[in-house]
Amino acid sequence: ALFLLLTSFLHSQILVCKDGNTKFTSEAPLELIKAQSNKTTGVIDCANKTVAFSIDIDSFDGFNSGLQKEHFKENYMETEKYPKATFKGKLIEDVDFNKNGTYAARAKGIFNIHGTEKEKIVKVKITVKDKEILVDAGFEVPLEDHNIKIPKVVNQKIASIIMVEVKASLKPKA
């Protein structure tokens, strides 16, 4: 009986998400581009304070035109070669995952997009509500840091730093 109790306790420390929302905004002098996806997956191991999130780049929608989405996928993000963006890291601050409340924390880890890894510290708002955890994070992605090339002809239409916002609800692994 003790073994079963321990096993269920350990499993309850792993929280998962399959339908988180990721948005990005490119605010350039000549054009505002916004896109989003509801296919962000994530996992938090509460005991070890580790986090991992992933998104399929092809799942983004909401561009100003179909052609813009096509250029985003084929020319800039090269999704056939680099289909996902990922973040794997660890929470710096302690968060009491057993106590309801809102916590300000930072996650330090490796952000990988377009096949290029960069260490990043992301500010995160974590809301604990019963057995659910809501994560709200925002960060910048400088295109240059990830070897994402923008042709000069459109550099007034695409920002050199993209704003990213992630919102996810994580629940105990079933």
C-alpha positions as CSV (number, residue, x, y, z in Angstrom):
1,A,0.0,0.0,0.0
2,L,2.9,2.4,0.8
3,F,4.4,1.7,-2.6
4,L,1.1,2.6,-4.3
5,L,0.9,5.8,-2.3
6,L,4.4,6.8,-3.1
7,T,3.9,6.0,-6.8
8,S,0.7,8.2,-7.0
9,F,2.5,11.0,-5.1
10,L,5.4,11.0,-7.6
11,H,3.1,10.9,-10.6
12,S,1.1,13.9,-9.2
13,Q,4.4,15.9,-9.2
14,I,4.5,15.7,-13.0
15,L,2.1,18.1,-14.7
16,V,1.4,18.1,-18.5
17,C,-0.2,20.3,-21.1
18,K,-1.1,19.4,-24.7
19,D,-3.0,22.5,-25.8
20,G,-1.1,25.6,-24.6
21,N,-1.4,28.8,-26.5
22,T,1.7,30.5,-28.0
23,K,1.4,33.8,-29.8
24,F,4.1,35.8,-31.6
25,T,4.1,39.4,-32.7
26,S,6.4,41.1,-35.2
27,E,5.9,44.8,-35.0
28,A,7.9,46.4,-37.9
29,P,7.8,49.9,-39.3
30,L,5.6,48.9,-42.3
31,E,3.7,45.8,-41.0
32,L,2.3,44.2,-37.9
33,I,2.2,40.4,-38.0
34,K,0.5,38.3,-35.4
35,A,0.1,34.5,-35.3
36,Q,-0.8,31.9,-32.7
37,S,-1.1,28.2,-32.1
38,N,-3.0,26.2,-29.5
39,K,-0.8,23.2,-29.9
40,T,2.0,24.0,-27.4
41,T,2.9,20.9,-25.3
42,G,4.7,21.1,-22.0
43,V,5.7,19.3,-18.8
44,I,6.7,20.5,-15.4
45,D,8.3,18.2,-12.8
46,C,7.5,20.0,-9.6
47,A,9.9,18.0,-7.5
48,N,12.9,18.7,-9.6
49,K,11.7,22.2,-10.8
50,T,12.4,21.2,-14.4
51,V,10.3,22.5,-17.3
52,A,10.1,21.6,-21.0
53,F,7.9,23.1,-23.7
54,S,7.6,22.4,-27.4
55,I,5.6,23.7,-30.3
56,D,5.3,22.6,-33.9
57,I,6.1,25.7,-36.0
58,D,3.6,24.5,-38.8
59,S,0.7,24.9,-36.3
60,F,0.9,28.7,-36.3
61,D,-2.1,30.5,-37.9
62,G,-3.5,34.1,-38.1
63,F,-1.0,35.7,-40.5
64,N,-2.1,38.7,-42.7
65,S,-2.3,36.3,-45.7
66,G,-1.7,32.8,-46.8
67,L,1.3,33.9,-48.7
68,Q,2.8,35.4,-45.6
69,K,2.3,32.1,-43.7
70,E,3.9,30.2,-46.5
71,H,7.0,32.6,-46.5
72,F,7.2,32.3,-42.7
73,K,7.2,28.5,-42.9
74,E,9.4,27.9,-46.0
75,N,11.7,30.9,-46.3
76,Y,12.3,32.1,-42.7
77,M,11.6,29.2,-40.3
78,E,12.5,26.4,-42.8
79,T,10.0,24.0,-41.1
80,E,10.9,21.0,-43.1
81,K,14.4,21.2,-41.6
82,Y,13.5,22.7,-38.2
83,P,9.9,21.6,-37.4
84,K,9.8,22.5,-33.7
85,A,10.8,25.2,-31.2
86,T,11.7,24.0,-27.7
87,F,12.6,25.3,-24.3
88,K,14.1,23.0,-21.7
89,G,15.2,24.4,-18.3
90,K,14.8,24.7,-14.6
91,L,12.9,27.1,-12.4
92,I,15.3,29.4,-10.5
93,E,12.9,30.4,-7.7
94,D,11.1,28.0,-5.4
95,V,7.3,27.6,-6.1
96,D,5.0,25.9,-3.7
97,F,3.0,23.7,-6.1
98,N,0.9,22.5,-3.2
99,K,-0.4,25.9,-2.2
100,N,-2.8,28.0,-4.2
101,G,-1.5,31.4,-5.2
102,T,0.4,33.3,-7.9
103,Y,4.1,33.2,-8.0
104,A,6.7,35.2,-10.0
105,A,9.5,33.0,-11.1
106,R,12.2,32.7,-13.8
107,A,13.1,29.6,-15.8
108,K,16.7,29.3,-17.0
109,G,17.3,27.0,-19.9
110,I,18.0,26.4,-23.6
111,F,15.7,27.8,-26.2
112,N,16.0,26.1,-29.6
113,I,14.4,27.5,-32.7
114,H,15.5,27.2,-36.3
115,G,18.1,24.6,-35.2
116,T,20.0,27.2,-33.1
117,E,20.2,26.8,-29.3
118,K,20.6,29.8,-27.0
119,E,20.6,30.0,-23.2
120,K,17.6,32.2,-22.1
121,I,16.1,33.3,-18.8
122,V,12.3,33.6,-19.1
123,K,10.1,35.4,-16.6
124,V,7.1,33.3,-15.7
125,K,3.9,33.9,-13.8
126,I,2.8,30.7,-12.2
127,T,-0.7,30.4,-10.7
128,V,-1.4,27.3,-8.6
129,K,-5.1,26.6,-8.4
130,D,-6.0,23.3,-6.7
131,K,-4.5,20.6,-9.0
132,E,-4.0,22.8,-12.0
133,I,-1.1,25.1,-12.7
134,L,-1.4,28.1,-15.1
135,V,1.8,29.3,-16.7
136,D,2.1,32.7,-18.4
137,A,5.4,33.7,-19.9
138,G,6.6,36.3,-22.3
139,F,10.0,36.7,-24.0
140,E,11.9,38.2,-27.0
141,V,13.4,36.2,-29.8
142,P,16.1,38.2,-31.7
143,L,16.1,36.6,-35.2
144,E,19.9,37.2,-35.5
145,D,20.5,34.9,-32.4
146,H,18.9,32.0,-34.2
147,N,20.3,32.5,-37.8
148,I,16.8,33.5,-39.1
149,K,17.6,35.6,-42.2
150,I,15.3,38.3,-43.4
151,P,15.9,39.6,-47.0
152,K,16.6,43.3,-47.2
153,V,13.6,43.8,-49.4
154,V,11.2,42.9,-46.5
155,N,13.2,44.1,-43.5
156,Q,10.8,47.0,-43.0
157,K,8.0,44.5,-42.8
158,I,9.5,42.0,-40.3
159,A,10.8,43.0,-36.9
160,S,14.3,41.9,-36.0
161,I,13.1,41.0,-32.5
162,I,9.9,38.9,-32.2
163,M,7.7,39.0,-29.1
164,V,6.5,35.6,-27.9
165,E,3.8,34.9,-25.3
166,V,3.0,31.5,-23.9
167,K,0.0,30.6,-21.8
168,A,-0.5,27.0,-20.7
169,S,-2.6,25.1,-18.2
170,L,-0.9,22.0,-16.8
171,K,-2.6,19.2,-14.9
172,P,-1.3,16.0,-13.2
173,K,-0.3,13.3,-15.6
174,A,-3.1,10.8,-15.9
